[in-house]
Amino acid sequence: MKILVTGGAGYIGSHLVDRLLERGDEVYAIDNLSTGRISNIHHHLDADRFHFLNDTILNEALLDRLASDVDLVYHLAALVGVKYVVADPLAAIKTNVTGTEAVLGAAFKYWKKVVLASSSEIYGKSAKIPFYEEDDRVLGPTSVGRWSYSTSKAIDEHFAFAYAAKGLPVATVRFFNSYGPRLDEKGYGSVVANLVRQALKGEPLTVHGDGRQTRCFTYIDDTVEGTLLAGEVKAGEGLVFNIGAEAETTILELATTIKRLTGSRSEIVFVPYRDYYGEGFEDTRRRVPSIDRAKAVLGFVPKVKLEEGLTRTIAWCREHYTR
Ligand SMILES: NC(=O)c1ccc[n+]([C@@H]2O[C@H](COP(=O)([O-])OP(=O)(O)OC[C@H]3O[C@@H](n4cnc5c(N)ncnc54)[C@H](O)[C@@H]3O)[C@@H](O)[C@H]2O)c1
């Protein structure tokens, strides 16, 4: 197949590109390298079946050309990471809303299937655990910048449903805390990257709040597998899927495990949210997916346990993070 991956030089996008090329597809990747990196895809740059376009998804003429040519679109380009979103909410809204509208519009014109990357942030601070895809969303006020990311992804999903209602094949995947090789060293989008970098540098491991907030950390191979399945399984069209691991881990447990696996002697310190994100920051206490639907419809089963995934991630970070 000919496949377009938006955000193809990003963390998840580049792993998806790897898998698609491995299985024999021809891949077009568009990425403006705002948070993506050429080093994530440099091993493919000379390949005949790989075409990299350093451009923005806001370039509608380019999207039109690409959509007319490919069979399937994986739309992952977005401004990601709570810290980036809080720093520049306008860029986040533009990229995540206007950009997605452009991608879906181009796909609709040529009737090409789209897999849309959404987020567990959709559920906001809902306290009803686990999160089912049809659950209510619980968000804070619009004056709190971090909710703009959740809202922008929700608008994307509404766009997807609207196009699906017109018959376009669209499947949406809500990722839960993906981690693995190629995580951005700055760690804005990832507590795993932050803690591993700190542990390797011998700096204190910073845990926000009391560290008892939980997440379900999902190894990149599982994230990509769920994404691929959403592109392949016809019964998934018109639906939204939680794509994540089910094991719930507190951030303090995560820090302790990373400290042990890296052999770090750093201490673990607790940092108030306001010191990192500023006043008024609101966090989600627990975030756990139900993956019943992804299992039943897509046949998605996450395979990599946290310790195994962290061991592989740390091995990669040891080689690639600056010391
Ligand atoms: N990593 C996670 O745990 C996670 C969780 C939930 C949702 N997601 C979603 O998964 C997708 C991929 O995220 P990621 O973690 O790989 O982050 P990432 O920042 O590595 O990937 C996003 C990519 O989009 C590119 N991009 C941004 N604006 C663009 C534009 N205007 N035009 C073209 N490219 C642009 C960036 O350069 C980057 O390469 C995003 O849609 C994100 O919202 C990720």
The ligand as an SDF file (V2000), in Angstrom:
LIG
                    3D

 44 48  0  0  0  0  0  0  0  0999 V2000
    3.0990    9.9740   23.1860 N   0  0  0  0  0  0  0  0  0  0  0  0
    1.9420    9.7460   23.8030 C   0  0  0  0  0  0  0  0  0  0  0  0
    1.9010    9.0960   24.8630 O   0  0  0  0  0  0  0  0  0  0  0  0
    0.6620   10.2490   23.2210 C   0  0  0  0  0  0  0  0  0  0  0  0
   -0.4690   10.1940   24.0370 C   0  0  0  0  0  0  0  0  0  0  0  0
   -1.6710   10.6240   23.5170 C   0  0  0  0  0  0  0  0  0  0  0  0
   -1.7500   11.0800   22.2170 C   0  0  0  0  0  0  0  0  0  0  0  0
   -0.6380   11.1560   21.4380 N   0  0  0  0  0  0  0  0  0  0  0  0
   -0.8030   11.6330   20.0620 C   0  0  0  0  0  0  0  0  0  0  0  0
    0.0180   10.8640   19.2080 O   0  0  0  0  0  0  0  0  0  0  0  0
    0.4870   11.6660   18.1220 C   0  0  0  0  0  0  0  0  0  0  0  0
    2.0070   11.5650   18.0310 C   0  0  0  0  0  0  0  0  0  0  0  0
    2.5610   12.0510   19.2380 O   0  0  0  0  0  0  0  0  0  0  0  0
    4.0670   11.8100   19.6880 P   0  0  0  0  0  0  0  0  0  0  0  0
    4.0540   11.4090   21.0910 O   0  0  0  0  0  0  0  0  0  0  0  0
    4.7480   10.9530   18.6760 O   0  0  0  0  0  0  0  0  0  0  0  0
    4.6300   13.3120   19.6720 O   0  0  0  0  0  0  0  0  0  0  0  0
    5.6970   14.0010   18.7030 P   0  0  0  0  0  0  0  0  0  0  0  0
    5.7500   15.4300   19.1140 O   0  0  0  0  0  0  0  0  0  0  0  0
    6.9610   13.2410   18.7040 O   0  0  0  0  0  0  0  0  0  0  0  0
    4.9810   13.8370   17.2880 O   0  0  0  0  0  0  0  0  0  0  0  0
    4.1950   14.8330   16.6730 C   0  0  0  0  0  0  0  0  0  0  0  0
    4.8410   15.1790   15.3570 C   0  0  0  0  0  0  0  0  0  0  0  0
    4.0320   16.1100   14.6590 O   0  0  0  0  0  0  0  0  0  0  0  0
    4.9080   17.0460   14.0370 C   0  0  0  0  0  0  0  0  0  0  0  0
    4.1550   18.2760   13.7720 N   0  0  0  0  0  0  0  0  0  0  0  0
    3.7020   19.1850   14.6540 C   0  0  0  0  0  0  0  0  0  0  0  0
    3.0610   20.1710   14.0270 N   0  0  0  0  0  0  0  0  0  0  0  0
    3.1040   19.8810   12.6970 C   0  0  0  0  0  0  0  0  0  0  0  0
    2.6320   20.5160   11.5330 C   0  0  0  0  0  0  0  0  0  0  0  0
    1.9280   21.6710   11.5900 N   0  0  0  0  0  0  0  0  0  0  0  0
    2.8630   19.9380   10.3380 N   0  0  0  0  0  0  0  0  0  0  0  0
    3.5510   18.7630   10.2530 C   0  0  0  0  0  0  0  0  0  0  0  0
    4.0340   18.1240   11.3260 N   0  0  0  0  0  0  0  0  0  0  0  0
    3.8150   18.6660   12.5400 C   0  0  0  0  0  0  0  0  0  0  0  0
    6.0260   17.2290   15.0210 C   0  0  0  0  0  0  0  0  0  0  0  0
    7.2170   17.7670   14.4490 O   0  0  0  0  0  0  0  0  0  0  0  0
    6.2170   15.8070   15.5220 C   0  0  0  0  0  0  0  0  0  0  0  0
    7.1520   15.0990   14.7420 O   0  0  0  0  0  0  0  0  0  0  0  0
   -0.0380   13.0720   18.3910 C   0  0  0  0  0  0  0  0  0  0  0  0
   -1.2070   13.2880   17.6480 O   0  0  0  0  0  0  0  0  0  0  0  0
   -0.3660   13.0670   19.8730 C   0  0  0  0  0  0  0  0  0  0  0  0
   -1.3600   13.9810   20.1950 O   0  0  0  0  0  0  0  0  0  0  0  0
    0.5850   10.7570   21.9320 C   0  0  0  0  0  0  0  0  0  0  0  0
  1  2  1  0
  2  3  2  0
  2  4  1  0
  4  5  1  0
  4 44  2  0
  5  6  2  0
  6  7  1  0
  7  8  2  0
  8  9  1  0
  8 44  1  0
  9 10  1  0
  9 42  1  0
 10 11  1  0
 11 12  1  0
 11 40  1  0
 12 13  1  0
 13 14  1  0
 14 15  2  0
 14 16  1  0
 14 17  1  0
 17 18  1  0
 18 19  2  0
 18 20  1  0
 18 21  1  0
 21 22  1  0
 22 23  1  0
 23 24  1  0
 23 38  1  0
 24 25  1  0
 25 26  1  0
 25 36  1  0
 26 27  1  0
 26 35  1  0
 27 28  2  0
 28 29  1  0
 29 30  1  0
 29 35  2  0
 30 31  1  0
 30 32  2  0
 32 33  1  0
 33 34  2  0
 34 35  1  0
 36 37  1  0
 36 38  1  0
 38 39  1  0
 40 41  1  0
 40 42  1  0
 42 43  1  0
M  CHG  2   8   1  16  -1
M  END
$$$$
